[in-house]
Amino acid sequence: MVKLLQLSTYPIVNPNHGGQIRSHAIKKQLIDIGFTVFNCSVSESGHEFYSEDDLIIKQEDIDSVVNVPFCGDLATSELCISGLYYEFLKNKIDSIIPEVIVLEQPWLWPAVKKYLTDNGNKVSHVKVVYSSQNIEYKTKKSILSDHGISSEDVISRIYELERDLCENCFFSIAVSKYDAELLNAMGSFKTIVAANGVHKRIIQRECDFIFSKALLGRRYALFVGSAYPPNAVGFWKMVNHSLSFLKNDEFIAVAGGISDIILPYGEIDSGVRFQHNKNKTICYGKVSEQFLLMLIGCASAILLPIVSGGGSNLKTAEAIASGKPVVATKTACRGYELNKIQSLTNFTVCDDGDVNLFKSSISYYLSRNNDNVSFSDEENLFRESVLWEKTLLTIVPAFQNIFDSYSYK
């Protein structure tokens, strides 16, 4: 039995946001290779589901370490090397004695490094793999800049964390070629690119009767995302902070955690414009998989308005696989083959600052019937290439070599 411990700063017992879904998909791939996979997380509060393998950090502890907004992950990293948080991780590693530790994002690396250093020869066989989801110091700099927050100290601490992990990991995994180049520049000996993917879905293209009745004949473009600031910032930038271009029978449907922050980020004034935006937006919150499939199926278009941040957007893979009309920014397409995306049927890719094309494309898809569109065999193959079972194939040889090296002993 070759044991592998997957560490994260979020539980994956019931994945629903991008990082959880990617980590869970990687876990499944590793199990298919033959590893016995264990999971453990030390995280901020606010997640819906936890298991006995997850520890929640006290908010007062986070506030005592880093007092800069949007930096709970950095606080987690600095808290995990001492006190009950380190004891929790140490006891978990001791109980498993894994051959491999996979770090989903870099935040728990200080605790792993301390454990490996303190235990010396006892754990000299352990291989650490860094599974990166974006370049954290760049992503954090972008988020803080969007909110008018200057903190070079925070960015420097995150950079040093990532660099140290890159220099000490057995190999790293990136979501895009661009990220891979940056991980290599920070010292990663070997970096494997494994794009984000999506599980195969059967889109429900007929509206539920009750839902159809509630729409009153109105058409909508769908925006799905987590409560991640760049999601909201990008949306309002790409519609120029106004939904007045939508007709009376058109609106933006919003689903996922983004529902909690989309309107506050659009409230640049409390006057007529904000009220108009509010009237043109329906937020469904976190929805069931069945309801999401119906929302996708009945949508006139799917929106991908990302203009900042790092890594790649899991929602882009979902949009490609759905076969629905899509309006996206170039940044939202990072990590995938842009030339192939631009050749897809009913898939409009805009420059990040091209507000006019973004808005006119939404209006175009809202005004026409996009049902019963057929794709070529070549296009169908590309749309299927974003399924997890295809995107994660690139990591199989490296992990297979690790598995074989231990299983033959």
Protein Blocks (a to p, Z undefined) as FASTA:
>chain_A
ZZdddddfbdfkbgcbfklmmmmmmmmmmmmnopacdddddddehifbdcfkbccddfkl
mmmmmccehilmmmmmmmmmgcjllmmmmmmmmmnopabdcdehjklmmmmmmmmmmnmm
mlmmpccddddfbdfklmmmmmmmmnopacfklmmmmmmmmmmmmmmmmbdcdfbfklmm
mmmmnopabdcddddddddddddfbdcfklmmmnnopacddddddddfklmmmmmmmnoo
paklpcfkbccddedjklmmmmmmmmmbfcfklmmmmmmpccebjadfklmmmmmmmpmb
dcdfbfgdehjdfklmmmmmnopacdddfklmgoiafklmmmpghiacddfklmmlmmmm
mmmmmmpcfehiacdfklmmmmmmmgfklmmmmmmmmmmmmmmmmmmZZ
